[in-house]
């Protein structure tokens, strides 16, 4: 199974994408990949999300496209068939953890409490999604977690913006961050690729 270092390939920002129209998937992937962001998360929050993953893997074959907002076990097979190379959930359940293992895809499982983080660490997951980061303590909470759970790294998402992203990335236990601010639906739906490319270039340089 591909490890997270390979999946991230040095990039510390993962655009979280909500694709409403399939026709936007390919130019969106090309724009983000061209601007230096090679690891993308397509959330399963729209009807065309799985097809969007397939279209993006065709448009930017060197990009690492993952599926986000995985809530149901059957989604693992569907996104794997579409070409996703990792999966993400806002939280986690036992059945989702088992399904991720069965699908043999890296899983960025979400955790919110110290006990959840410890349980996932015991299970061998060393990079976790910390969501919704800004609402569950933000950088201050992550700093506290670093002192008690130094072996666990996080990908905070939820409330990360161009203004506060540096506060998160400065922390020793933050491997990467994710967020919609780079390519929010209002920019994707108006096909504002130049503005998305500008935001992506800034994020890629962080
Ligand atoms: C996620 O799925 O990680 C969140 O929707 C991202 O939250 P944001 O819109 O605040 O970036």
Boltz pocket constraint, residues with backbone or C-beta under 6 A from the ligand:
constraints:
  - pocket:
      binder: B
      contacts: [[A, 16], [A, 43], [A, 68], [A, 69], [A, 131], [A, 157], [A, 158], [A, 159], [A, 160], [A, 178], [A, 179], [A, 180], [A, 181]]
      max_distance: 6.0
